Amino acid sequence: MKVEIQSKKGLKTSLSIIIDKKTIQKKIEERLVELQSEVSLKGFRPGKVPPAVIKNQFGKAVYGDVIDKLLKESSAKAIEQNKIKVAGQPKIDLKTFGEGKDLNYTLEVDSLPEFKLKPFEKFQATEYSVKTDIKMVEEKLKEIAKQHKNFVDKNNEDKSVIGDQVIFDYSATVDGNKFEGSEGKGVQIELGKDLFLKDFDKQLIGIKKNESKKVQAVLPSNHPKKELANKKTIFDCKITSLKKPKETLINDEFAKLMGAKDLPDLKNLIEKQIISQYKQALDSITKKEILDQLEKLHEFELPKNLVDNELTAMTRDLKEEDKAKYKTSNEKLAKSRIKLGLLLNEYGEKNNLKVSDTEIDSEIQKQIRGMPGQEKMVIEYYKKNPQAAQSLKGAIYEDKIIKLLKSKIKLTSKTLTTNQAEKVISDFNGSKNKAKTKKISKK
């Protein structure tokens, strides 16, 4: 095999590779011998088919297989010999080939840029923590209690009002005819929420237990039976029970219903949840602060093919006119993503950071715990989508690198109240939206 560098410009290297015909012929003969134990032809015992006969029958396919294998092996060897760190998929351009001829091709390779990582002391960022007050916890506690209402029976002579729970059986008709699903038993609705059908609730205001009431309503446009969609329907309702809301006592018993040990424990859990929600948003701001400095402090050429591939992925679902309209901003974002990806990966490799299968499984289990009742769906999703697990691995890897950077750089700690945290988050989101608007207006 003969390898020569045809050209080298920036990160792009063009290699000329020649494999002589004798080497190719030898590989073909070796493959024909291998096929003797695999090929079964009429008139020959298994394993006894002469190579010449196999060549006569499968010559073109054998040549194609040998050339494919030689291209993979020789291109990998040429890249290794020239110590090229490949970025993306190399391009092969066949010049001459065919039985009895040398294989001559060019290999166009984009290489990863070489750069020196800036020392950790060059970076600084703000690490936020949040403190909440008892008033906010109490408000959240009341909100939770309000969402978990208890209802008690009303007196038989009491009429229904907004906020009451009405339990009823019904028989419905469209144009005087019954239909599939036209009867219901023990239906519960809370008057005023309008969750059953539009304007259904208000027609049950002022009724008593054991009374009957005809209610008119229109079936939804997305009704499973198309012929019933948007149809005016008469519901003959029999009120079986009428209940009024009972104030939920916020005590240890209520706390236990919510999964806590007691009321103080529930308040503690609520406080942690509030802080966690703010902290997640504030950590994103810290991360952005670090990434912005990382990008600004490093200057190097980017592999064009990686930027092009990222740009294609970003704009895949856009219309052609939108791709053209936002070409500059999209290209800038694609370059930023590739640059940061290369930098973060270099920090990860230099510090021997890895993601284990256990860590991926742990993250999937965390998602499962956050979606009670949908455990099977989450598990099936990752089984059927290996790329999703790979994406999850990438996210965990990035988090590890950010944690490493935060442990090494100069971090200024800042404790915020929830009101201050809201302002910081709002200002951050506002600045991002302004930047987007500015780019669009310039265009």
TIKEDREN-951808 format. One line per 8 residues: number of its first residue (from 1); their letters; for each residue x, y, z of C-alpha. Coordinates in pm, whole numbers, plus 32768, in hexadecimal, padded with zeros to 4 digits. Layout:
NUM) A) X:Y:Z ~ ...;
//
This chain:
1) MKVEIQSK) 8000:8000:8000 ~ 8083:8155:7F9C ~ 8006:828D:8053 ~ 8058:83F3:7FF6 ~ 7FD5:853E:8078 ~ 7F41:85EE:7F47 ~ 7EE2:872C:7FFC ~ 7EB6:87B7:8159;
9) KGLKTSLS) 7DF0:88F3:8191 ~ 7D84:8951:82EE ~ 7CCF:8829:8386 ~ 7C96:877C:8236 ~ 7D91:8679:81BD ~ 7D82:85C4:806E ~ 7E3C:8477:805B ~ 7E8D:83B2:7F20;
17) IIIDKKTI) 7E82:823A:7F60 ~ 7EED:8128:7E6C ~ 7EC8:7FB1:7EA7 ~ 7F7A:7EE4:7D9D ~ 7EC2:7DDE:7CD1 ~ 7F97:7CC0:7D5C ~ 7F1D:7D0A:7EBD ~ 7DB4:7D19:7E42;
25) QKKIEERL) 7DD9:7BCF:7D83 ~ 7E6B:7B26:7EB8 ~ 7D44:7B9F:7F8D ~ 7C50:7B1E:7E85 ~ 7CF4:79C7:7E85 ~ 7CEB:79BA:8001 ~ 7B79:7A14:7FFC ~ 7B2E:7907:7EF9;
33) VELQSEVS) 7BD4:7802:7FD7 ~ 7B04:787D:8100 ~ 79C7:785B:8032 ~ 7A0E:76EB:7FEC ~ 7989:7693:8146 ~ 785C:7779:811C ~ 77E4:7740:7FB7 ~ 770A:7619:7F55;
41) LKGFRPGK) 76EA:75D2:7DDF ~ 7638:74B6:7D2E ~ 772B:73A7:7CBB ~ 7830:73EF:7DC8 ~ 7859:7368:7F25 ~ 7847:746A:8041 ~ 7998:7518:8066 ~ 7A1B:7488:7F1F;
49) VPPAVIKN) 79A9:7593:7E27 ~ 7AE4:7605:7D66 ~ 7B3F:7777:7D90 ~ 7B34:77A4:7C17 ~ 79C8:7731:7C11 ~ 796F:781A:7D32 ~ 7A19:7938:7C7C ~ 7958:78EC:7B3F;
57) QFGKAVYG) 7810:78F0:7C01 ~ 784D:7A0B:7CF9 ~ 797B:7AC7:7C6E ~ 78E5:7C26:7C6F ~ 7857:7C03:7DCD ~ 79A2:7B7B:7E53 ~ 7A63:7C9A:7DB2 ~ 796D:7D96:7E48;
65) DVIDKLLK) 7990:7CFF:7FA4 ~ 7B0C:7CFE:7F90 ~ 7B1B:7E68:7F15 ~ 7A2C:7EDD:8029 ~ 7B02:7E34:8131 ~ 7C44:7EC0:809C ~ 7BB4:8021:8092 ~ 7B57:800F:8204;
73) ESSAKAIE) 7CA1:7F74:8270 ~ 7D84:804F:8199 ~ 7CD2:8197:81EB ~ 7CE3:8147:8362 ~ 7E55:80F2:8342 ~ 7E9F:822F:8278 ~ 7DF0:8306:8381 ~ 7EB2:8256:8497;
81) QNKIKVAG) 8001:827C:83E0 ~ 7FCA:83F1:83B4 ~ 7F4F:8417:851C ~ 7E0F:84C3:84B5 ~ 7CFB:84F3:85BA ~ 7BCF:84CA:84D8 ~ 7AA2:85B1:84F4 ~ 7973:850F:8456;
89) QPKIDLKT) 7968:8417:8336 ~ 7A89:8425:823A ~ 7A31:843A:80C6 ~ 7AB3:833B:7FCC ~ 7ADA:838B:7E59 ~ 7B32:825E:7D81 ~ 7C22:82B1:7C62 ~ 7C73:815D:7BC9;
97) FGEGKDLN) 7BF7:8000:7C21 ~ 7B8E:7EBB:7B7E ~ 7C10:7D59:7B62 ~ 7D79:7D53:7AF2 ~ 7DAC:7EC0:7B52 ~ 7E43:7F7A:7C78 ~ 7D4A:8018:7D6A ~ 7D8B:818D:7D66;
105) YTLEVDSL) 7CB9:8279:7E39 ~ 7CC8:83C0:7EF8 ~ 7C5F:83DE:8063 ~ 7BE5:8533:80D4 ~ 7BF6:8556:824D ~ 7B85:866D:8335 ~ 7C54:8667:8471 ~ 7C07:86E2:85CE;
113) PEFKLKPF) 7CAE:882D:8625 ~ 7DD2:883A:8715 ~ 7DAE:8932:882F ~ 7E32:896D:898B ~ 7D35:897C:8AA4 ~ 7D3D:8AB8:8B72 ~ 7D95:8A87:8CE2 ~ 7C76:8A78:8DD8;
121) EKFQATEY) 7CDA:8BBC:8E83 ~ 7C74:8C78:8D46 ~ 7B06:8C34:8D94 ~ 7A1B:8CBC:8E9A ~ 78A6:8C9E:8ED2 ~ 7794:8CCE:8FD4 ~ 7709:8BA4:9090 ~ 75AB:8BEF:9112;
129) SVKTDIKM) 74F6:8B60:923D ~ 738F:8BAF:929E ~ 72E9:8BE6:93EC ~ 7172:8BE8:940E ~ 7091:8C6D:9521 ~ 6F85:8BC3:95EF ~ 6E75:8C99:954C ~ 6EBD:8C08:93F5;
137) VEEKLKEI) 6EBD:8AA5:947E ~ 6D70:8AE4:952E ~ 6CD7:8B6E:93ED ~ 6D4A:8A3C:932B ~ 6CC2:895C:943E ~ 6B6C:8A04:9429 ~ 6B72:89E0:92AE ~ 6BB5:886A:92CE;
145) AKQHKNFV) 6A9D:8846:93CF ~ 69B0:8900:92E6 ~ 6A02:880D:91CF ~ 69AC:86E5:92AF ~ 684B:873F:9314 ~ 676E:8669:93EE ~ 65F7:8664:93B0 ~ 64DE:8613:94A7;
153) DKNNEDKS) 636C:85D1:9465 ~ 6282:86FC:9461 ~ 6129:86F6:94FC ~ 601A:866B:9416 ~ 5F70:87BF:9405 ~ 60AF:887E:93AF ~ 60DC:88F2:9249 ~ 621D:88D5:9184;
161) VIGDQVIF) 6306:8A01:9163 ~ 6450:8A45:90B6 ~ 6561:8974:915A ~ 647A:8854:91B8 ~ 64B5:86F3:9140 ~ 6391:865F:9080 ~ 6379:84E7:9047 ~ 627D:8474:8F44;
169) DYSATVDG) 6210:8367:8E4F ~ 61AD:83CD:8CF2 ~ 6108:8352:8BB4 ~ 6154:8420:8A7D ~ 60BA:843E:8923 ~ 6118:84E6:87DB ~ 5FEC:853B:86FE ~ 5F1D:8460:87E8;
177) NKFEGSEG) 5FFA:832E:87B3 ~ 60E1:8276:88A1 ~ 624D:8244:883C ~ 6380:8184:88B0 ~ 63EE:8215:89FE ~ 62A1:82C9:8A2F ~ 627A:824E:8B95 ~ 634E:8293:8CC9;
185) KGVQIELG) 6342:8231:8E36 ~ 63D5:82E4:8F64 ~ 646A:8405:8E9E ~ 6511:8505:8F84 ~ 6542:8671:8F2A ~ 65A5:87A2:8FF6 ~ 64C2:88C0:8F94 ~ 657A:89E7:8F02;
193) KDLFLKDF) 669F:8929:8E70 ~ 65E6:88DD:8D2A ~ 66B0:87A1:8CF0 ~ 6597:86BF:8C70 ~ 6509:877F:8B47 ~ 64FD:88F3:8B01 ~ 63DE:89A1:8BBA ~ 6374:8856:8C59;
201) DKQLIGIK) 63C3:88BD:8DC1 ~ 62F2:89F9:8DD2 ~ 61B6:8936:8D77 ~ 61DE:8864:8EB2 ~ 61EC:8990:8F9C ~ 60BE:89A4:9083 ~ 605E:8833:907B ~ 602A:8748:91A5;
209) KNESKKVQ) 6081:85DF:91EE ~ 5F97:84DF:9142 ~ 5F1A:85E4:904C ~ 5F26:85B3:8ED3 ~ 5F9A:86B8:8DDC ~ 5FB0:86C5:8C62 ~ 60F5:8765:8BF4 ~ 6147:87D7:8A93;
217) AVLPSNHP) 62AF:87CE:8A1D ~ 6379:87AE:88DE ~ 645F:8682:88B2 ~ 65CC:86DE:8870 ~ 6658:8706:8710 ~ 675A:85F5:8756 ~ 6655:84F2:87BD ~ 66CC:838E:8769;
225) KKELANKK) 6593:835B:8698 ~ 65AD:845B:8580 ~ 6439:8455:853E ~ 63FE:84D0:86A4 ~ 64FC:85EB:869D ~ 6461:8743:86E9 ~ 630A:86A5:8714 ~ 6208:8741:87FC;
233) TIFDCKIT) 61C0:8641:890D ~ 60B3:8620:8A1A ~ 612C:858B:8B64 ~ 601A:8508:8C4C ~ 60CF:8520:8D9C ~ 6068:8479:8EE3 ~ 611B:851E:900C ~ 6189:8407:90F9;
241) SLKKPKET) 625F:84D1:91E8 ~ 62B0:8639:9238 ~ 63E6:8697:9300 ~ 6483:87DA:9379 ~ 65F7:8818:93A3 ~ 6680:87EB:9500 ~ 67AC:88B4:9569 ~ 68E2:87DB:9562;
249) LINDEFAK) 698D:87DF:96B2 ~ 6B02:8815:9686 ~ 6B86:8729:978F ~ 6C5B:85F1:97BA ~ 6B4B:8514:9722 ~ 6B3F:85EA:95E8 ~ 6CBD:85E3:95D8 ~ 6CB8:8466:95E3;
257) LMGAKDLP) 6BBF:8460:94C5 ~ 6CBB:852F:9400 ~ 6DCE:842F:9445 ~ 6E7E:84E8:9561 ~ 6EC1:846E:96C4 ~ 6E10:8593:9766 ~ 6DC1:8704:9728 ~ 6F21:878A:976D;
265) DLKNLIEK) 6FAA:8683:967F ~ 6EB0:86ED:9572 ~ 6F14:885A:959C ~ 7080:87F6:957F ~ 7036:8735:943D ~ 6F7A:885F:93AD ~ 7098:8948:9404 ~ 7192:8860:9358;
273) QIISQYKQ) 70B3:884D:9224 ~ 7098:89C9:920B ~ 7210:89F3:9233 ~ 7254:88DF:9136 ~ 717B:8988:902F ~ 7232:8AD2:9054 ~ 7386:8A2A:906D ~ 7353:8971:8F27;
281) ALDSITKK) 7315:8AB6:8E6B ~ 7434:8B6A:8F1C ~ 7526:8A4C:8ED3 ~ 74D3:8A78:8D62 ~ 753D:8BE6:8D7F ~ 7687:8B81:8E24 ~ 76C2:8A7F:8D15 ~ 767F:8B81:8C03;
289) EILDQLEK) 7772:8C6F:8CAD ~ 7885:8B65:8CA7 ~ 783D:8AF7:8B40 ~ 7843:8C5E:8AC1 ~ 799E:8C91:8B57 ~ 7A11:8B40:8AD6 ~ 79AD:8B9B:8974 ~ 7A39:8CFD:8986;
297) LHEFELPK) 7B8F:8C9A:8A12 ~ 7BD9:8B91:8909 ~ 7C12:8BDC:879B ~ 7C4A:8ACA:869A ~ 7BD0:8A58:8545 ~ 7A9F:8975:853C ~ 7A75:8844:845A ~ 7988:88B6:8347;
305) NLVDNELT) 78E0:8763:8324 ~ 7881:875B:8498 ~ 77EE:88BA:8482 ~ 772F:885F:8343 ~ 76A4:8721:83E3 ~ 7638:87E0:851B ~ 7593:88EC:8444 ~ 74D9:87E2:837C;
313) AMTRDLKE) 745B:873D:84BC ~ 73EE:888E:854D ~ 732A:88F9:8418 ~ 72A3:87A5:83AB ~ 713A:87FB:83FE ~ 7142:8963:8380 ~ 70B0:89D8:8237 ~ 71AC:8A3E:812C;
321) EDKAKYKT) 7152:8BB0:814B ~ 718A:8BA1:82C5 ~ 72D9:8AF2:8295 ~ 7349:8C0F:81B4 ~ 72B0:8D1A:8296 ~ 736C:8CAF:83CD ~ 74A3:8C20:8325 ~ 759C:8D09:83D2;
329) SNEKLAKS) 7512:8CDC:8533 ~ 74E7:8B63:8504 ~ 764A:8B40:8481 ~ 76D1:8C08:85A6 ~ 7614:8B28:8699 ~ 768F:89ED:85E6 ~ 77F8:8A66:8601 ~ 77C6:8AB7:8771;
337) RIKLGLLL) 773D:895B:87BA ~ 785A:88AC:8703 ~ 7962:8986:87A9 ~ 78D7:8951:8906 ~ 78AD:87DD:88C2 ~ 7A1D:87BD:8861 ~ 7A8F:8888:898E ~ 79BA:87CE:8A8C;
345) NEYGEKNN) 7A20:867F:89FB ~ 7B8F:86E1:8A17 ~ 7B62:873E:8B87 ~ 7AB0:85F1:8BBA ~ 7BC5:8527:8B12 ~ 7CDE:85E4:8BBF ~ 7C3D:859A:8D10 ~ 7BE1:8432:8CB7;
353) LKVSDTEI) 7A6C:8467:8CE9 ~ 798C:8349:8C7E ~ 781B:82EA:8C95 ~ 77CE:818A:8D0D ~ 769F:80B6:8CB1 ~ 763E:80C6:8E22 ~ 7628:8243:8E0E ~ 754C:822F:8CD7;
361) DSEIQKQI) 7468:812E:8D80 ~ 7459:8209:8EB6 ~ 73E9:8335:8DE7 ~ 72DD:8264:8D38 ~ 7261:81EC:8E8D ~ 7253:8358:8EFD ~ 7175:83A8:8DD3 ~ 709A:827A:8E22;
369) RGMPGQEK) 7068:82F4:8F8A ~ 7001:8447:8F01 ~ 6EF3:83AA:8E27 ~ 6E26:82C6:8F0B ~ 6D3F:81DE:8E4E ~ 6E09:8200:8D0C ~ 6F31:8125:8D6C ~ 6EFF:802C:8C50;
377) MVIEYYKK) 6EE3:8143:8B4F ~ 7032:81DC:8BBC ~ 70E4:808A:8BBA ~ 7057:8030:8A63 ~ 70BB:8185:89DA ~ 722A:8150:8A31 ~ 7222:7FE7:89B7 ~ 7199:804C:8864;
385) NPQAAQSL) 726E:8188:8844 ~ 73E0:813D:8883 ~ 7431:829E:8808 ~ 7365:8327:892E ~ 7444:826D:8A24 ~ 7574:82F0:8967 ~ 74E9:8451:8982 ~ 74B4:8419:8AF6;
393) KGAIYEDK) 761D:83A6:8B12 ~ 768E:84E8:8A68 ~ 75C3:85BC:8B5B ~ 7654:8506:8C8A ~ 77B4:852D:8BFB ~ 7780:86A3:8BC9 ~ 76FC:86CA:8D2C ~ 7834:861C:8DB0;
401) IIKLLKSK) 7915:8709:8CEF ~ 7855:883D:8D6C ~ 7871:87BB:8ED4 ~ 79E7:878D:8E9F ~ 7A0C:88F1:8E1C ~ 793F:897D:8F3C ~ 7A1E:88C4:9034 ~ 7B5B:895B:8F9B;
409) IKLTSKTL) 7B03:8AC1:8F37 ~ 7ACC:8BF0:9012 ~ 7962:8BE2:9086 ~ 78C0:8D03:913E ~ 77A9:8C87:9220 ~ 766B:8D53:922B ~ 7535:8D09:92FC ~ 73EB:8D8E:9277;
417) TTNQAEKV) 728D:8DAC:92FC ~ 7182:8D18:9219 ~ 7122:8E78:91A7 ~ 728B:8EC6:914E ~ 72AB:8D76:909F ~ 7176:8DC1:8FCD ~ 720E:8F0E:8F61 ~ 735D:8E6E:8F03;
425) ISDFNGSK) 72AB:8D60:8E38 ~ 71C0:8E5F:8D98 ~ 72E2:8F47:8D3A ~ 73A3:8E22:8CA8 ~ 727A:8DAC:8BD6 ~ 7232:8F13:8B70 ~ 7396:8F48:8AF3 ~ 7382:8E08:8A25;
433) NKAKTKKI) 7239:8E76:8985 ~ 72C6:8FD1:893E ~ 73F3:8F34:8891 ~ 730C:8E65:87B5 ~ 7235:8F93:875F ~ 736B:9060:870E ~ 73E9:8F59:861A ~ 7297:8F49:856A;
441) SKK) 7275:90C5:8555 ~ 73D2:90E3:84C0 ~ 736C:8FF4:83AF;
//
